[in-house]
Amino acid sequence: MHDVCSFLVEDSGRLPAVSMPHLDHLMSAPRRLRREREVSFSGDEEGGAAPDRLYTAGDAEQAVGDAQLVVELC
């Protein structure tokens, strides 16, 4: 399982109070990463583009920033 959003909604009462204002972001980050997961590993097979041609340093920084926020809030 790569999408934890349903668990966040069901168990949001168990999260630290400081996390609650950020619940929308905590739910959107895993969804975005899940959508990109396969392409980030195998690239765009139809277009023939390798993963390193599809993503920028900014994409990587956003993914790392999202992960850091989740760790800090949970």
BAZA-804156 format. One record per residue: residue number from 1; residue in one letter; x, y, z of N, C-alpha, C in turn. Coordinates in Angstrom, 2 decimals. Each point is the difference from the previous one (the first is absolute). Example, Ala and Ser with C-alpha at 12.3 -4.5 7.8 and 13.67 -1.06 7.14 Angstrom:
<atoms>
<atom><resi>1</resi><resn>A</resn><n_px>13.19</n_px><n_py>-5.69</n_py><n_pz>7.80</n_pz><ca_px>-0.89</ca_px><ca_py>1.19</ca_py><ca_pz>0.00</ca_pz><c_px>0.90</c_px><c_py>1.20</c_py><c_pz>0.00</c_pz></atom>
<atom><resi>2</resi><resn>S</resn><n_px>-0.35</n_px><n_py>1.05</n_py><n_pz>-0.72</n_pz><ca_px>0.82</ca_px><ca_py>1.19</ca_py><ca_pz>0.06</ca_pz><c_px>-0.77</c_px><c_py>1.09</c_py><c_pz>0.73</c_pz></atom>
</atoms>
This chain:
<atoms>
<atom><resi>1</resi><resn>M</resn><n_px>0.84</n_px><n_py>-1.17</n_py><n_pz>0.00</n_pz><ca_px>-0.84</ca_px><ca_py>1.17</ca_py><ca_pz>0.00</ca_pz><c_px>0.89</c_px><c_py>1.23</c_py><c_pz>0.00</c_pz></atom>
<atom><resi>2</resi><resn>H</resn><n_px>-0.30</n_px><n_py>0.91</n_py><n_pz>-0.95</n_pz><ca_px>0.81</ca_px><ca_py>1.20</ca_py><ca_pz>-0.12</ca_pz><c_px>-0.80</c_px><c_py>1.27</c_py><c_pz>0.30</c_pz></atom>
<atom><resi>3</resi><resn>D</resn><n_px>-1.30</n_px><n_py>-0.14</n_py><n_pz>0.21</n_pz><ca_px>-0.84</ca_px><ca_py>1.16</ca_py><ca_pz>0.27</ca_pz><c_px>-0.54</c_px><c_py>-0.09</c_py><c_pz>1.42</c_pz></atom>
<atom><resi>4</resi><resn>V</resn><n_px>0.45</n_px><n_py>0.89</n_py><n_pz>0.84</n_pz><ca_px>-0.40</ca_px><ca_py>-0.03</ca_py><ca_pz>1.41</ca_pz><c_px>-1.13</c_px><c_py>0.97</c_py><c_pz>0.31</c_pz></atom>
<atom><resi>5</resi><resn>C</resn><n_px>-0.54</n_px><n_py>0.64</n_py><n_pz>-1.02</n_pz><ca_px>-1.01</ca_px><ca_py>1.04</ca_py><ca_pz>0.20</ca_pz><c_px>-1.22</c_px><c_py>-0.50</c_py><c_pz>0.75</c_pz></atom>
<atom><resi>6</resi><resn>S</resn><n_px>-0.48</n_px><n_py>-1.19</n_py><n_pz>-0.33</n_pz><ca_px>-1.19</ca_px><ca_py>-0.50</ca_py><ca_pz>0.68</ca_pz><c_px>0.28</c_px><c_py>-0.20</c_py><c_pz>1.49</c_pz></atom>
<atom><resi>7</resi><resn>F</resn><n_px>1.21</n_px><n_py>-0.41</n_py><n_pz>0.34</n_pz><ca_px>0.35</ca_px><ca_py>-0.17</ca_py><ca_pz>1.41</ca_pz><c_px>0.09</c_px><c_py>1.35</c_py><c_pz>0.72</c_pz></atom>
<atom><resi>8</resi><resn>L</resn><n_px>0.51</n_px><n_py>1.00</n_py><n_pz>-0.70</n_pz><ca_px>0.09</ca_px><ca_py>1.33</ca_py><ca_pz>0.60</ca_pz><c_px>-1.38</c_px><c_py>0.53</c_py><c_pz>0.35</c_pz></atom>
<atom><resi>9</resi><resn>V</resn><n_px>-0.96</n_px><n_py>-0.21</n_py><n_pz>-0.89</n_pz><ca_px>-1.36</ca_px><ca_py>0.48</ca_py><ca_pz>0.26</ca_pz><c_px>-0.63</c_px><c_py>-0.79</c_py><c_pz>1.14</c_pz></atom>
<atom><resi>10</resi><resn>E</resn><n_px>0.10</n_px><n_py>-1.32</n_py><n_pz>-0.07</n_pz><ca_px>-0.62</ca_px><ca_py>-0.86</ca_py><ca_pz>1.01</ca_pz><c_px>0.60</c_px><c_py>0.21</c_py><c_pz>1.39</c_pz></atom>
<atom><resi>11</resi><resn>D</resn><n_px>1.29</n_px><n_py>0.20</n_py><n_pz>0.05</n_pz><ca_px>0.70</ca_px><ca_py>0.10</ca_py><ca_pz>1.29</ca_pz><c_px>0.52</c_px><c_py>1.40</c_py><c_pz>0.29</c_pz></atom>
<atom><resi>12</resi><resn>S</resn><n_px>-0.60</n_px><n_py>1.02</n_py><n_pz>-0.60</n_pz><ca_px>0.51</ca_px><ca_py>1.36</ca_py><ca_pz>0.19</ca_pz><c_px>-0.03</c_px><c_py>0.42</c_py><c_pz>1.47</c_pz></atom>
<atom><resi>13</resi><resn>G</resn><n_px>-0.89</n_px><n_py>-0.57</n_py><n_pz>0.78</n_pz><ca_px>-0.06</ca_px><ca_py>0.32</ca_py><ca_pz>1.43</ca_pz><c_px>1.22</c_px><c_py>-0.47</c_py><c_pz>0.77</c_pz></atom>
<atom><resi>14</resi><resn>R</resn><n_px>0.76</n_px><n_py>-0.91</n_py><n_pz>-0.58</n_pz><ca_px>1.21</ca_px><ca_py>-0.50</ca_py><ca_pz>0.67</ca_pz><c_px>1.24</c_px><c_py>0.81</c_py><c_pz>-0.35</c_pz></atom>
<atom><resi>15</resi><resn>L</resn><n_px>-0.13</n_px><n_py>0.91</n_py><n_pz>-0.96</n_pz><ca_px>1.15</ca_px><ca_py>0.83</ca_py><ca_pz>-0.38</ca_pz><c_px>0.21</c_px><c_py>1.09</c_py><c_pz>1.03</c_pz></atom>
<atom><resi>16</resi><resn>P</resn><n_px>1.22</n_px><n_py>0.47</n_py><n_pz>0.14</n_pz><ca_px>0.26</ca_px><ca_py>1.13</ca_py><ca_pz>0.90</ca_pz><c_px>-0.83</c_px><c_py>1.22</c_py><c_pz>-0.44</c_pz></atom>
<atom><resi>17</resi><resn>A</resn><n_px>-0.45</n_px><n_py>0.79</n_py><n_pz>0.95</n_pz><ca_px>-0.83</ca_px><ca_py>1.16</ca_py><ca_pz>-0.30</ca_pz><c_px>0.68</c_px><c_py>0.95</c_py><c_pz>-0.98</c_pz></atom>
<atom><resi>18</resi><resn>V</resn><n_px>1.32</n_px><n_py>0.10</n_py><n_pz>0.07</n_pz><ca_px>0.73</ca_px><ca_py>0.89</ca_py><ca_pz>-0.90</ca_pz><c_px>-0.13</c_px><c_py>-0.45</c_py><c_pz>-1.46</c_pz></atom>
<atom><resi>19</resi><resn>S</resn><n_px>-0.34</n_px><n_py>-1.25</n_py><n_pz>-0.24</n_pz><ca_px>-0.13</ca_px><ca_py>-0.53</ca_py><ca_pz>-1.36</ca_pz><c_px>-1.32</c_px><c_py>0.38</c_py><c_pz>-0.66</c_pz></atom>
<atom><resi>20</resi><resn>M</resn><n_px>-1.02</n_px><n_py>0.25</n_py><n_pz>0.79</n_pz><ca_px>-1.34</ca_px><ca_py>0.21</ca_py><ca_pz>-0.54</ca_pz><c_px>-0.11</c_px><c_py>1.13</c_py><c_pz>-1.02</c_pz></atom>
<atom><resi>21</resi><resn>P</resn><n_px>0.62</n_px><n_py>1.16</n_py><n_pz>0.22</n_pz><ca_px>-0.10</ca_px><ca_py>1.05</ca_py><ca_pz>-1.03</ca_pz><c_px>0.66</c_px><c_py>-0.40</c_py><c_pz>-1.32</c_pz></atom>
<atom><resi>22</resi><resn>H</resn><n_px>0.83</n_px><n_py>-1.02</n_py><n_pz>0.02</n_pz><ca_px>0.74</ca_px><ca_py>-0.43</ca_py><ca_pz>-1.18</ca_pz><c_px>-0.56</c_px><c_py>-1.29</c_py><c_pz>-0.59</c_pz></atom>
<atom><resi>23</resi><resn>L</resn><n_px>-1.16</n_px><n_py>-0.44</n_py><n_pz>0.45</n_pz><ca_px>-0.55</ca_px><ca_py>-1.28</ca_py><ca_pz>-0.43</ca_pz><c_px>-0.19</c_px><c_py>-0.06</c_py><c_pz>-1.52</c_pz></atom>
<atom><resi>24</resi><resn>D</resn><n_px>-0.46</n_px><n_py>1.08</n_py><n_pz>-0.61</n_pz><ca_px>-0.17</ca_px><ca_py>0.00</ca_py><ca_pz>-1.46</ca_pz><c_px>1.33</c_px><c_py>-0.25</c_py><c_pz>-0.71</c_pz></atom>
<atom><resi>25</resi><resn>H</resn><n_px>1.05</n_px><n_py>0.65</n_py><n_pz>0.48</n_pz><ca_px>1.32</ca_px><ca_py>-0.21</ca_py><ca_pz>-0.61</ca_pz><c_px>0.50</c_px><c_py>-1.43</c_py><c_pz>0.27</c_pz></atom>
<atom><resi>26</resi><resn>L</resn><n_px>-0.23</n_px><n_py>-0.48</n_py><n_pz>1.20</n_pz><ca_px>0.41</ca_px><ca_py>-1.36</ca_py><ca_pz>0.33</ca_pz><c_px>-0.72</c_px><c_py>-1.02</c_py><c_pz>-0.88</c_pz></atom>
<atom><resi>27</resi><resn>M</resn><n_px>-1.16</n_px><n_py>0.33</n_py><n_pz>-0.49</n_pz><ca_px>-0.74</ca_px><ca_py>-0.91</ca_py><ca_pz>-0.87</ca_pz><c_px>0.39</c_px><c_py>0.19</c_py><c_pz>-1.47</c_pz></atom>
<atom><resi>28</resi><resn>S</resn><n_px>0.31</n_px><n_py>1.21</n_py><n_pz>-0.41</n_pz><ca_px>0.29</ca_px><ca_py>0.23</ca_py><ca_pz>-1.42</ca_pz><c_px>1.40</c_px><c_py>-0.48</c_py><c_pz>-0.40</c_pz></atom>
<atom><resi>29</resi><resn>A</resn><n_px>0.96</n_px><n_py>0.09</n_py><n_pz>0.89</n_pz><ca_px>1.37</ca_px><ca_py>-0.41</ca_py><ca_pz>-0.33</ca_pz><c_px>0.08</c_px><c_py>-1.48</c_py><c_pz>-0.38</c_pz></atom>
<atom><resi>30</resi><resn>P</resn><n_px>-0.56</n_px><n_py>-0.93</n_py><n_pz>0.78</n_pz><ca_px>0.08</ca_px><ca_py>-1.40</ca_py><ca_pz>-0.39</ca_pz><c_px>-0.75</c_px><c_py>-0.30</c_py><c_pz>-1.30</c_pz></atom>
<atom><resi>31</resi><resn>R</resn><n_px>-1.10</n_px><n_py>0.70</n_py><n_pz>-0.23</n_pz><ca_px>-0.74</ca_px><ca_py>-0.21</ca_py><ca_pz>-1.26</ca_pz><c_px>0.84</c_px><c_py>0.41</c_py><c_pz>-1.19</c_pz></atom>
<atom><resi>32</resi><resn>R</resn><n_px>0.65</n_px><n_py>1.15</n_py><n_pz>0.12</n_pz><ca_px>0.85</ca_px><ca_py>0.47</ca_py><ca_pz>-1.10</ca_pz><c_px>1.16</c_px><c_py>-0.97</c_py><c_pz>-0.23</c_pz></atom>
<atom><resi>33</resi><resn>L</resn><n_px>0.63</n_px><n_py>-0.41</n_py><n_pz>1.07</n_pz><ca_px>1.13</ca_px><ca_py>-0.93</ca_py><ca_pz>-0.13</ca_pz><c_px>-0.44</c_px><c_py>-1.35</c_py><c_pz>-0.56</c_pz></atom>
<atom><resi>34</resi><resn>R</resn><n_px>-1.18</n_px><n_py>-0.46</n_py><n_pz>0.39</n_pz><ca_px>-0.50</ca_px><ca_py>-1.27</ca_py><ca_pz>-0.52</ca_pz><c_px>-0.21</c_px><c_py>0.08</c_py><c_pz>-1.50</c_pz></atom>
<atom><resi>35</resi><resn>R</resn><n_px>-0.58</n_px><n_py>1.10</n_py><n_pz>-0.47</n_pz><ca_px>-0.23</ca_px><ca_py>0.17</ca_py><ca_pz>-1.44</ca_pz><c_px>1.31</c_px><c_py>-0.02</c_py><c_pz>-0.79</c_pz></atom>
<atom><resi>36</resi><resn>E</resn><n_px>1.04</n_px><n_py>0.53</n_py><n_pz>0.59</n_pz><ca_px>1.28</ca_px><ca_py>0.12</ca_py><ca_pz>-0.69</ca_pz><c_px>0.92</c_px><c_py>-1.21</c_py><c_pz>0.19</c_pz></atom>
<atom><resi>37</resi><resn>R</resn><n_px>-0.34</n_px><n_py>-0.89</n_py><n_pz>0.88</n_pz><ca_px>0.90</ca_px><ca_py>-1.09</ca_py><ca_pz>0.38</ca_pz><c_px>0.46</c_px><c_py>-0.84</c_py><c_pz>-1.18</c_pz></atom>
<atom><resi>38</resi><resn>E</resn><n_px>-0.92</n_px><n_py>-0.54</n_py><n_pz>-0.77</n_pz><ca_px>0.38</ca_px><ca_py>-0.89</ca_py><ca_pz>-1.10</ca_pz><c_px>0.84</c_px><c_py>0.73</c_py><c_pz>-1.04</c_pz></atom>
<atom><resi>39</resi><resn>V</resn><n_px>-0.40</n_px><n_py>1.20</n_py><n_pz>-0.36</n_pz><ca_px>0.74</ca_px><ca_py>0.77</ca_py><ca_pz>-0.99</ca_pz><c_px>1.39</c_px><c_py>0.33</c_py><c_pz>0.50</c_pz></atom>
<atom><resi>40</resi><resn>S</resn><n_px>0.12</n_px><n_py>0.27</n_py><n_pz>1.30</n_pz><ca_px>1.31</ca_px><ca_py>0.36</ca_py><ca_pz>0.54</ca_pz><c_px>0.98</c_px><c_py>-1.18</c_py><c_pz>-0.03</c_pz></atom>
<atom><resi>41</resi><resn>F</resn><n_px>-0.54</n_px><n_py>-1.21</n_py><n_pz>0.00</n_pz><ca_px>0.86</ca_px><ca_py>-1.18</ca_py><ca_pz>-0.08</ca_pz><c_px>0.30</c_px><c_py>-0.41</c_py><c_pz>-1.44</c_pz></atom>
<atom><resi>42</resi><resn>S</resn><n_px>-1.03</n_px><n_py>0.00</n_py><n_pz>-0.85</n_pz><ca_px>0.18</ca_px><ca_py>-0.56</ca_py><ca_pz>-1.35</ca_pz><c_px>-0.03</c_px><c_py>1.02</c_py><c_pz>-1.10</c_pz></atom>
<atom><resi>43</resi><resn>G</resn><n_px>-0.32</n_px><n_py>1.24</n_py><n_pz>0.30</n_pz><ca_px>-0.05</ca_px><ca_py>1.02</ca_py><ca_pz>-1.03</ca_pz><c_px>-1.31</c_px><c_py>-0.06</c_py><c_pz>-0.77</c_pz></atom>
<atom><resi>44</resi><resn>D</resn><n_px>-0.06</n_px><n_py>0.77</n_py><n_pz>-1.06</n_pz><ca_px>-1.17</ca_px><ca_py>0.02</ca_py><ca_pz>-0.87</ca_pz><c_px>0.27</c_px><c_py>-0.97</c_py><c_pz>-1.14</c_pz></atom>
<atom><resi>45</resi><resn>E</resn><n_px>-0.48</n_px><n_py>-1.21</n_py><n_pz>0.15</n_pz><ca_px>0.30</ca_px><ca_py>-1.04</ca_py><ca_pz>-0.98</ca_pz><c_px>-0.58</c_px><c_py>0.32</c_py><c_pz>-1.37</c_pz></atom>
<atom><resi>46</resi><resn>E</resn><n_px>-1.17</n_px><n_py>0.62</n_py><n_pz>-0.06</n_pz><ca_px>-0.61</ca_px><ca_py>0.35</ca_py><ca_pz>-1.29</ca_pz><c_px>0.80</c_px><c_py>1.08</c_py><c_pz>-0.71</c_pz></atom>
<atom><resi>47</resi><resn>G</resn><n_px>0.44</n_px><n_py>0.98</n_py><n_pz>0.75</n_pz><ca_px>0.77</ca_px><ca_py>1.10</ca_py><ca_pz>-0.58</ca_pz><c_px>1.49</c_px><c_py>-0.28</c_py><c_pz>-0.09</c_pz></atom>
<atom><resi>48</resi><resn>G</resn><n_px>0.45</n_px><n_py>-1.03</n_py><n_pz>0.67</n_pz><ca_px>1.40</ca_px><ca_py>-0.37</ca_py><ca_pz>-0.03</ca_pz><c_px>0.90</c_px><c_py>0.87</c_py><c_pz>0.85</c_pz></atom>
<atom><resi>49</resi><resn>A</resn><n_px>-0.56</n_px><n_py>0.70</n_py><n_pz>0.96</n_pz><ca_px>0.81</ca_px><ca_py>0.88</ca_py><ca_pz>0.85</ca_pz><c_px>0.39</c_px><c_py>-0.71</c_py><c_pz>1.28</c_pz></atom>
<atom><resi>50</resi><resn>A</resn><n_px>1.26</n_px><n_py>0.07</n_py><n_pz>0.33</n_pz><ca_px>0.52</ca_px><ca_py>-0.58</ca_py><ca_pz>1.25</ca_pz><c_px>-0.44</c_px><c_py>0.86</c_py><c_pz>1.17</c_pz></atom>
<atom><resi>51</resi><resn>P</resn><n_px>-0.10</n_px><n_py>-0.59</n_py><n_pz>1.21</n_pz><ca_px>-0.44</ca_px><ca_py>0.76</ca_py><ca_pz>1.17</ca_pz><c_px>0.80</c_px><c_py>1.27</c_py><c_pz>0.26</c_pz></atom>
<atom><resi>52</resi><resn>D</resn><n_px>1.31</n_px><n_py>-0.05</n_py><n_pz>-0.23</n_pz><ca_px>0.81</ca_px><ca_py>1.17</ca_py><ca_pz>0.30</ca_pz><c_px>-0.25</c_px><c_py>1.16</c_py><c_pz>-0.97</c_pz></atom>
<atom><resi>53</resi><resn>R</resn><n_px>-0.70</n_px><n_py>-0.26</n_py><n_pz>-1.10</n_pz><ca_px>-0.36</ca_px><ca_py>1.06</ca_py><ca_pz>-0.93</ca_pz><c_px>-1.39</c_px><c_py>0.57</c_py><c_pz>0.31</c_pz></atom>
<atom><resi>54</resi><resn>L</resn><n_px>-0.74</n_px><n_py>-0.67</n_py><n_pz>0.87</n_pz><ca_px>-1.37</ca_px><ca_py>0.41</ca_py><ca_pz>0.31</ca_pz><c_px>-0.12</c_px><c_py>0.85</c_py><c_pz>1.25</c_pz></atom>
<atom><resi>55</resi><resn>Y</resn><n_px>1.00</n_px><n_py>-0.05</n_py><n_pz>0.87</n_pz><ca_px>-0.07</ca_px><ca_py>0.67</ca_py><ca_pz>1.29</ca_pz><c_px>1.15</c_px><c_py>0.98</c_py><c_pz>0.16</c_pz></atom>
<atom><resi>56</resi><resn>T</resn><n_px>-0.27</n_px><n_py>1.07</n_py><n_pz>0.72</n_pz><ca_px>1.01</ca_px><ca_py>1.03</ca_py><ca_pz>0.22</ca_pz><c_px>0.49</c_px><c_py>-0.06</c_py><c_pz>1.45</c_pz></atom>
<atom><resi>57</resi><resn>A</resn><n_px>1.02</n_px><n_py>0.78</n_py><n_pz>0.27</n_pz><ca_px>0.49</ca_px><ca_py>0.11</ca_py><ca_pz>1.38</ca_pz><c_px>-1.10</c_px><c_py>0.58</c_py><c_pz>0.88</c_pz></atom>
<atom><resi>58</resi><resn>G</resn><n_px>-0.81</n_px><n_py>0.89</n_py><n_pz>-0.54</n_pz><ca_px>-1.12</ca_px><ca_py>0.57</ca_py><ca_pz>0.75</ca_pz><c_px>-1.03</c_px><c_py>-1.06</c_py><c_pz>0.39</c_pz></atom>
<atom><resi>59</resi><resn>D</resn><n_px>-0.23</n_px><n_py>-0.96</n_py><n_pz>-0.90</n_pz><ca_px>-0.91</ca_px><ca_py>-1.11</ca_py><ca_pz>0.33</ca_pz><c_px>0.55</c_px><c_py>-0.80</c_py><c_pz>1.17</c_pz></atom>
<atom><resi>60</resi><resn>A</resn><n_px>1.30</n_px><n_py>-0.25</n_py><n_pz>-0.03</n_pz><ca_px>0.64</ca_px><ca_py>-0.75</ca_py><ca_pz>1.08</ca_pz><c_px>-0.05</c_px><c_py>0.77</c_py><c_pz>1.31</c_pz></atom>
<atom><resi>61</resi><resn>E</resn><n_px>0.25</n_px><n_py>1.30</n_py><n_pz>-0.06</n_pz><ca_px>-0.05</ca_px><ca_py>0.82</ca_py><ca_pz>1.21</ca_pz><c_px>-1.40</c_px><c_py>0.02</c_py><c_pz>0.59</c_pz></atom>
<atom><resi>62</resi><resn>Q</resn><n_px>-1.02</n_px><n_py>0.05</n_py><n_pz>-0.85</n_pz><ca_px>-1.38</ca_px><ca_py>-0.02</ca_py><ca_pz>0.50</ca_pz><c_px>-0.30</c_px><c_py>-1.33</c_py><c_pz>0.69</c_pz></atom>
<atom><resi>63</resi><resn>A</resn><n_px>0.42</n_px><n_py>-1.11</n_py><n_pz>-0.60</n_pz><ca_px>-0.23</ca_px><ca_py>-1.33</ca_py><ca_pz>0.59</ca_pz><c_px>0.69</c_px><c_py>-0.11</c_py><c_pz>1.36</c_pz></atom>
<atom><resi>64</resi><resn>V</resn><n_px>1.24</n_px><n_py>0.46</n_py><n_pz>0.08</n_pz><ca_px>0.74</ca_px><ca_py>-0.05</ca_py><ca_pz>1.26</ca_pz><c_px>-0.66</c_px><c_py>0.92</c_py><c_pz>1.03</c_pz></atom>
<atom><resi>65</resi><resn>G</resn><n_px>-0.41</n_px><n_py>1.18</n_py><n_pz>-0.41</n_pz><ca_px>-0.67</ca_px><ca_py>0.92</ca_py><ca_pz>0.91</ca_pz><c_px>-1.31</c_px><c_py>-0.57</c_py><c_pz>0.54</c_pz></atom>
<atom><resi>66</resi><resn>D</resn><n_px>-0.76</n_px><n_py>-0.65</n_py><n_pz>-0.89</n_pz><ca_px>-1.24</ca_px><ca_py>-0.65</ca_py><ca_pz>0.44</ca_pz><c_px>0.30</c_px><c_py>-1.09</c_py><c_pz>1.03</c_pz></atom>
<atom><resi>67</resi><resn>A</resn><n_px>1.01</n_px><n_py>-0.80</n_py><n_pz>-0.27</n_pz><ca_px>0.35</ca_px><ca_py>-1.08</ca_py><ca_pz>0.94</ca_pz><c_px>0.46</c_px><c_py>0.56</c_py><c_pz>1.34</c_pz></atom>
<atom><resi>68</resi><resn>Q</resn><n_px>0.79</n_px><n_py>1.07</n_py><n_pz>-0.03</n_pz><ca_px>0.46</ca_px><ca_py>0.60</ca_py><ca_pz>1.25</ca_pz><c_px>-1.16</c_px><c_py>0.56</c_py><c_pz>0.81</c_pz></atom>
<atom><resi>69</resi><resn>L</resn><n_px>-0.97</n_px><n_py>0.63</n_py><n_pz>-0.66</n_pz><ca_px>-1.16</ca_px><ca_py>0.53</ca_py><ca_pz>0.70</ca_pz><c_px>-0.81</c_px><c_py>-1.12</c_py><c_pz>0.66</c_pz></atom>
<atom><resi>70</resi><resn>V</resn><n_px>-0.18</n_px><n_py>-1.10</n_py><n_pz>-0.70</n_pz><ca_px>-0.74</ca_px><ca_py>-1.13</ca_py><ca_pz>0.56</ca_pz><c_px>0.71</c_px><c_py>-0.53</c_py><c_pz>1.24</c_pz></atom>
<atom><resi>71</resi><resn>V</resn><n_px>1.32</n_px><n_py>-0.14</n_py><n_pz>-0.06</n_pz><ca_px>0.76</ca_px><ca_py>-0.49</ca_py><ca_pz>1.14</ca_pz><c_px>-0.13</c_px><c_py>0.97</c_py><c_pz>1.18</c_pz></atom>
<atom><resi>72</resi><resn>E</resn><n_px>0.10</n_px><n_py>1.28</n_py><n_pz>-0.26</n_pz><ca_px>-0.10</ca_px><ca_py>1.00</ca_py><ca_pz>1.07</ca_pz><c_px>-1.38</c_px><c_py>0.01</c_py><c_pz>0.65</c_pz></atom>
<atom><resi>73</resi><resn>L</resn><n_px>-1.05</n_px><n_py>-0.18</n_py><n_pz>-0.80</n_pz><ca_px>-1.36</ca_px><ca_py>0.13</ca_py><ca_pz>0.50</ca_pz><c_px>-0.56</c_px><c_py>-1.28</c_py><c_pz>0.63</c_pz></atom>
<atom><resi>74</resi><resn>C</resn><n_px>0.55</n_px><n_py>-1.11</n_py><n_pz>-0.40</n_pz><ca_px>-0.55</ca_px><ca_py>-1.26</ca_py><ca_pz>0.51</ca_pz><c_px>0.95</c_px><c_py>-0.64</c_py><c_pz>0.97</c_pz></atom>
</atoms>
